[in-house]
Every structure is written in structure tokens, then in C-alpha cells.
């Protein structure tokens, strides 16, 4: 019964987090005009946050450089991030349950 509960929790968390995470990673990596050093990191992070909203608004097809006709299809990567987040959250929940069970058995 708890396994189903953890499955549902993992499903909800991964479905909410997959689009913003994919958009942030895409925006962080797409920055071609960023230089080296601290300015580069802050610019990449800022662009990552911008593309987070673009990806959410366009459901995985953000536009490039303000052009409406040039789209990038991030949906396969959204699916990949959904699967990775789901597996990670489910594994963490199961491990927490097992840790609580072991601590209860020791005490």
C-alpha cells in the first residue's frame, strides 16, 4: 500500500518539475555569448531562469533568440527528465521508509 502512495507522490513531483528543470538546463547550456568567469555563471543562471518560463509557456518548444518561427523541441528531454526525477524521488522515498523501519527495529 505504501508503495502505491510513493508511486503517486513520485508521479506528481516529477510531472511538476520536469518542464522547469529541462528549461533551466537548456537555458544554462545555450548561452553562446557568455564569457569566462563569474559573469559567465551569473549570465548562464539568468538565462536558465528565463528559459524555464519559456519552456513552461510553450510546453517544451521554446523559441530561440526571440524569433517566433524558430523553435527547439525539448519534449524528448522533458520525457527523459520526467523519468529521471521519478526514479530519483521514488528511490529516495523507499530508502527513507527502509531507514525508518531499520531505526524502529533497532530501538
HELIX and SHEET records of a PDB file:
HELIX    1   1 UNK A    2  UNK A   30  1                                  29    
HELIX    2   2 UNK A   38  UNK A   58  1                                  21    
HELIX    3   3 UNK A   75  UNK A  106  1                                  32    
END                                                                             
